[in-house]
């Protein structure tokens, strides 16, 4: 007989919520995590009394009140509003693209003036069906904004020229004709006070967890230890790359402690010129207004993904989606494996979407158990 009802591979949001909910329903769960800590990419670590987002900035936002109410069981949230700034050479711009941005770009004041400029520049792309990201971006926001605030950043992010990238990567760009620097439109926004790790710890309270444990190093043992496996890793790795590798972009983080209270005056500053190798600098203390005589910054460098690197952004182009479809057909035949999370589903998710996916998977599993 199996020792556990469920083996959950990965302690990120999807795995931790699934384990929490199934444990509440009387199921015996074991969570294994290949890293030396729980939490996946939402892991935060306290350094110099500052909660450091170890794998990039994670800002919670949703319009779904059920999800907002659910996550607030595990932490109080502050009222942090994401208002990033972009720096291009010596010029500074507010994001997302709004009237402040347009005033900084063109010294205009009214929405009518901004719309006229954007419309005139959009006409440079004489097609209703853009062939690449560059054409799509210019059609959406005009040439000036594209050249200064989209082009360099995007080419660093994806490691390719914009005219070589598919147009669907930016189906839309946020453009507001109001003086509003709030990046997200969502009704509910904030950062958990005390960091995201606090949430994961509460979710996994009373559940057996093993860190520094790689599912693939003793796969046979782990598959036989539970009735079912909940797998949140890369789906192509699960099937031993039998149809080939799915492609990703990865990230490299360089953090340093500064002997000053305030380094850049904002939590997130993007660097949009191609000559600067990193895409942004995060100053973590601004997420929670932390009292500390020091500050910690992290530079974020997009890099090419290779086996052994952390996978961050799926490259959902035609070639990869054809490979994914083959893996998904295998996954649908599985009777004792549940796939969930951005890596197993090869899809970029916001945090609220991961939570919803996990809760939906729990409901489906409980419904099936009743049959």
matplotlib code that plots the C-alpha trace (Angstrom):
import matplotlib.pyplot as plt

x = [0.0, 1.1, 2.3, 0.6, -2.5, -0.6, 2.9, 3.2, 6.3, 7.1, 6.2, 5.2, 1.7, 0.0, 1.6, 1.2, -2.4, -3.3, -1.5, -3.3, -6.8, -6.4, -5.0, -8.1, -10.1, -8.4, -5.8, -2.2, 0.2, 3.9, 5.5, 9.0, 11.0, 14.3, 15.4, 16.7, 13.6, 9.8, 7.8, 9.0, 9.5, 7.4, 10.0, 11.0, 13.9, 14.5, 17.9, 18.7, 15.1, 14.0, 11.9, 13.8, 12.0, 14.6, 13.2, 12.1, 9.3, 6.0, 3.1, -0.2, -3.2, -6.6, -10.2, -11.4, -12.8, -13.0, -9.2, -8.5, -10.5, -8.8, -5.2, -6.0, -6.6, -2.8, -1.5, -2.5, -1.7, -0.5, -1.8, 1.3, 0.6, 2.9, 4.1, 7.3, 9.6, 11.4, 14.8, 16.0, 19.5, 19.0, 15.3, 12.8, 9.2, 6.3, 4.7, 2.3, 2.0, -0.3, -0.6, 2.4, 4.4, 3.1, 3.9, 7.4, 7.8, 6.3, 5.6, 1.9, -0.9, -4.2, -5.4, -6.4, -2.8, -1.4, -3.9, -3.1, 0.6, 0.1, -2.3, 0.0, 2.9, 0.9, 0.3, 3.9, 2.9, 0.6, -0.9, -3.8, -1.9, 1.5, 4.1, 6.3, 6.5, 8.0, 5.1, 2.6, 4.1, 4.2, 0.6, -0.4, 1.7, 3.5, 7.2, 8.5, 7.2, 8.3, 11.8, 12.5, 10.4, 9.6, 12.4, 15.5, 13.7, 11.9, 15.0, 16.9, 13.9, 13.6, 17.2, 16.0, 15.4, 11.8, 11.4, 12.3, 9.7, 6.1, 3.5, 1.4, 3.9, 2.3, -1.3, -1.9, 0.1, -1.5, -2.2, -4.2, -5.2, -5.4, -2.7, -2.6, 0.6, -1.0, 0.3, -2.5, -6.2, -7.2, -9.5, -7.4, -3.6, -0.9, 2.1, 1.7, 3.0, 5.9, 6.6, 5.2, 7.1, 4.9, 1.9, 3.6, 4.5, 0.9, -0.4, 2.0, 1.6, 1.2, 2.2, 5.3, 7.8, 11.2, 13.5, 16.7, 14.8, 14.8, 11.9, 14.0, 17.0, 14.9, 11.7, 10.7, 10.7, 8.7, 6.1, 5.4, 5.2, 1.8, -1.5, -1.2, 1.5, 0.8, 3.5, 4.4, 7.7, 8.5, 6.2, 8.8, 11.2, 8.5, 8.3, 12.1, 12.0, 10.7, 9.2, 12.1, 12.8, 10.4, 12.1, 12.2, 13.9, 15.7, 16.9, 20.0, 19.7, 22.5, 21.8, 23.8, 23.3, 23.8, 24.9, 22.2, 18.5, 17.2, 19.0, 16.5, 13.3, 11.0, 10.6, 10.9, 12.9, 13.1, 16.2, 14.9, 18.0, 19.7, 23.2, 22.4, 22.4, 19.8, 16.1, 15.4, 16.5, 14.3, 14.7, 12.9, 12.3, 9.9, 7.4, 6.7, 8.0, 10.6, 12.5, 16.2, 19.4, 20.4, 18.8, 19.0, 18.8, 18.6, 19.6, 17.6, 19.3, 17.4, 19.5, 19.2, 17.7, 19.7, 19.1, 19.8, 18.8, 15.5, 12.8, 10.9, 9.1, 7.8, 8.4, 4.9, 5.7, 4.3, 7.2, 6.9, 3.2, 3.3, 5.7, 3.5, 0.4, 2.2, 3.0, -0.5, -1.9, 0.2, -0.8, -4.5, -4.0, -2.5, -4.7, -2.4, -0.7, -2.1, -0.3, -0.4, 1.4, 3.2, 5.9, 3.7, 1.2, 3.8, 2.0, 2.8, 0.5, -0.1, -0.3, -4.0, -4.4, -2.1, -4.2, -7.4, -5.9, -5.0, -8.3, -10.1, -7.8, -8.7, -12.4, -12.1, -10.2, -12.7, -15.6, -13.9, -13.3, -17.0, -17.9]
y = [0.0, 3.6, 5.6, 8.8, 9.7, 12.5, 13.2, 16.9, 17.7, 21.4, 23.7, 26.8, 28.3, 25.5, 22.6, 24.2, 25.1, 21.7, 20.1, 22.4, 21.8, 18.0, 17.8, 19.7, 17.0, 14.3, 13.3, 12.4, 14.5, 14.7, 17.7, 17.4, 20.4, 20.4, 23.7, 24.3, 26.3, 26.2, 28.6, 28.2, 31.5, 33.5, 32.7, 35.8, 35.8, 38.4, 40.1, 43.3, 43.3, 43.5, 40.9, 40.1, 38.7, 36.1, 35.3, 38.7, 41.1, 39.4, 41.9, 40.4, 41.6, 40.3, 41.2, 37.9, 38.6, 34.9, 34.5, 37.7, 36.5, 33.1, 34.4, 36.8, 33.9, 33.5, 37.0, 40.6, 42.7, 46.2, 48.7, 48.6, 50.0, 49.0, 52.2, 51.4, 53.9, 53.5, 55.0, 55.5, 57.0, 60.1, 60.3, 59.2, 58.0, 56.8, 53.4, 52.1, 54.4, 57.2, 60.9, 61.4, 59.3, 61.3, 64.6, 63.4, 62.2, 65.1, 68.0, 67.8, 68.0, 66.7, 63.3, 64.8, 65.9, 62.5, 60.6, 62.7, 62.0, 58.2, 58.0, 59.8, 57.5, 54.3, 55.1, 54.2, 50.5, 50.1, 46.8, 45.4, 42.2, 42.9, 40.3, 40.8, 42.3, 45.6, 46.2, 45.2, 47.6, 50.6, 50.0, 50.0, 52.9, 54.7, 54.9, 57.1, 55.0, 51.8, 53.0, 54.3, 52.1, 48.9, 47.9, 47.6, 46.1, 43.5, 42.5, 42.0, 40.0, 37.6, 37.6, 38.4, 41.5, 42.7, 42.2, 38.6, 38.0, 37.0, 39.7, 37.8, 38.3, 41.8, 41.4, 44.6, 47.2, 49.2, 52.7, 55.2, 58.7, 59.6, 60.7, 57.3, 55.4, 52.4, 49.6, 47.1, 47.8, 45.2, 46.0, 44.1, 44.7, 44.5, 42.8, 40.3, 41.9, 39.8, 38.3, 35.4, 32.7, 33.4, 32.4, 29.2, 28.2, 28.6, 26.6, 23.7, 23.8, 20.2, 18.7, 16.7, 18.5, 17.5, 20.1, 19.5, 16.6, 16.0, 13.8, 12.6, 11.4, 8.5, 8.7, 5.1, 5.5, 8.7, 7.4, 4.4, 6.3, 7.8, 6.9, 10.0, 12.4, 16.2, 17.4, 21.1, 20.8, 20.9, 18.7, 17.8, 16.6, 14.5, 12.6, 12.5, 14.9, 12.2, 14.8, 17.3, 20.2, 23.0, 26.4, 29.0, 32.2, 32.3, 35.0, 35.8, 37.9, 40.0, 41.4, 43.7, 45.4, 49.2, 51.1, 53.7, 54.0, 54.6, 53.8, 54.6, 55.8, 53.2, 49.5, 48.8, 50.8, 49.4, 50.1, 50.2, 50.9, 47.9, 49.0, 48.2, 44.4, 44.2, 44.9, 46.3, 47.1, 46.0, 47.8, 45.4, 47.6, 49.8, 46.9, 47.0, 50.4, 48.6, 50.4, 49.7, 51.8, 49.7, 48.7, 45.8, 46.0, 43.3, 43.6, 41.3, 39.9, 37.8, 34.9, 32.0, 28.9, 25.7, 22.4, 22.9, 26.6, 27.8, 28.2, 31.4, 32.4, 29.8, 30.7, 30.0, 30.1, 27.8, 25.3, 24.9, 24.7, 21.8, 20.0, 20.9, 19.5, 16.1, 16.1, 17.2, 14.2, 12.0, 13.9, 13.4, 9.6, 9.7, 8.2, 8.8, 12.1, 15.6, 18.4, 22.0, 25.3, 27.3, 24.7, 21.7, 23.6, 25.6, 28.8, 32.1, 32.7, 35.6, 34.5, 34.7, 32.4, 29.8, 29.9, 29.5, 26.6, 24.9, 25.3, 24.1, 21.0, 20.3, 20.6, 18.3, 15.7, 15.8, 15.5, 12.5, 10.8, 11.0, 9.1]
z = [0.0, -0.7, 2.3, 1.0, -0.9, -2.8, -3.6, -4.5, -6.6, -6.0, -3.1, -5.1, -5.0, -7.0, -5.0, -1.6, -2.1, -3.4, -0.4, 2.0, 0.6, 0.3, 3.8, 5.0, 3.4, 5.3, 2.7, 3.6, 1.5, 1.1, -0.6, -2.1, -3.3, -5.3, -4.0, -0.5, 0.5, 0.1, -2.0, -5.5, -7.3, -4.7, -2.0, 0.0, 2.4, 5.2, 4.9, 6.8, 8.0, 4.4, 2.6, -0.5, -3.5, -4.5, -7.9, -9.1, -8.1, -7.2, -7.0, -6.2, -8.2, -9.2, -10.0, -8.6, -5.1, -4.2, -4.9, -3.0, 0.0, -0.2, -0.1, 2.6, 5.0, 5.1, 5.3, 5.6, 2.5, 2.3, -0.3, -2.5, -6.0, -8.8, -10.4, -12.3, -13.9, -17.2, -17.8, -21.4, -21.5, -19.4, -19.8, -17.2, -17.9, -15.9, -16.7, -17.9, -20.9, -19.7, -19.8, -17.6, -20.1, -23.0, -21.3, -20.6, -24.2, -26.1, -23.6, -24.3, -21.7, -23.2, -24.2, -27.6, -28.3, -27.3, -29.5, -32.5, -32.2, -31.6, -34.5, -36.9, -36.0, -36.2, -39.9, -40.6, -40.4, -43.4, -42.6, -40.6, -39.9, -38.5, -39.4, -36.3, -32.8, -34.1, -36.5, -33.8, -31.2, -33.5, -34.5, -30.9, -29.4, -32.2, -33.1, -30.4, -27.5, -29.3, -30.0, -26.4, -24.1, -25.9, -28.4, -26.2, -23.2, -25.3, -27.3, -24.0, -22.5, -25.5, -26.8, -30.4, -32.5, -32.4, -36.1, -35.6, -32.8, -33.4, -33.1, -30.6, -27.8, -27.3, -28.4, -26.6, -24.6, -21.7, -22.9, -20.8, -21.6, -17.9, -15.5, -13.7, -12.9, -11.5, -13.7, -13.0, -13.5, -11.0, -8.1, -5.5, -5.3, -2.7, -1.1, 1.8, 4.9, 6.1, 2.6, 0.5, 2.4, 5.4, 3.2, 2.0, 5.6, 6.7, 3.7, 4.5, 8.3, 9.5, 6.1, 5.6, 3.4, 2.1, 0.6, -1.4, -2.9, -6.7, -8.0, -10.9, -8.9, -7.5, -9.6, -9.1, -5.3, -5.4, -7.9, -5.7, -2.4, -3.1, -4.9, -7.0, -8.1, -8.4, -10.7, -11.1, -12.9, -16.6, -18.6, -21.2, -18.4, -16.9, -20.2, -20.6, -23.5, -25.8, -28.2, -27.7, -25.4, -24.9, -24.9, -22.2, -21.3, -18.0, -15.6, -13.6, -10.5, -9.0, -5.6, -3.4, -0.1, -0.2, 2.9, 2.5, 3.3, -0.2, -3.5, -6.3, -4.7, -6.3, -6.1, -9.8, -12.4, -15.9, -18.1, -21.7, -23.7, -25.3, -24.2, -20.5, -20.1, -17.3, -17.8, -14.4, -10.8, -7.9, -4.6, -2.2, 0.8, -1.1, -1.5, 2.3, 3.5, 5.6, 8.3, 7.7, 7.6, 4.6, 1.3, -1.0, -4.8, -7.4, -11.1, -13.4, -16.5, -19.0, -20.3, -22.7, -21.0, -20.9, -19.1, -15.4, -15.4, -13.9, -16.5, -16.2, -19.5, -21.9, -25.6, -26.8, -30.5, -33.2, -32.9, -29.2, -29.1, -31.5, -29.2, -26.2, -27.8, -28.1, -24.3, -23.4, -25.3, -23.1, -20.0, -20.7, -20.6, -17.1, -14.4, -11.4, -12.3, -12.0, -13.8, -12.6, -12.5, -15.2, -16.0, -16.2, -18.3, -20.2, -19.7, -18.1, -15.2, -12.8, -9.2, -8.9, -11.9, -10.3, -7.2, -9.2, -11.2, -8.0, -6.3, -9.5, -9.6, -5.9, -6.7, -9.7, -7.7, -4.8, -7.2, -8.9, -5.5, -4.8, -7.9]

ax = plt.figure().add_subplot(projection="3d")
ax.plot(x, y, z, "-o")
ax.set_aspect("equal")
plt.show()
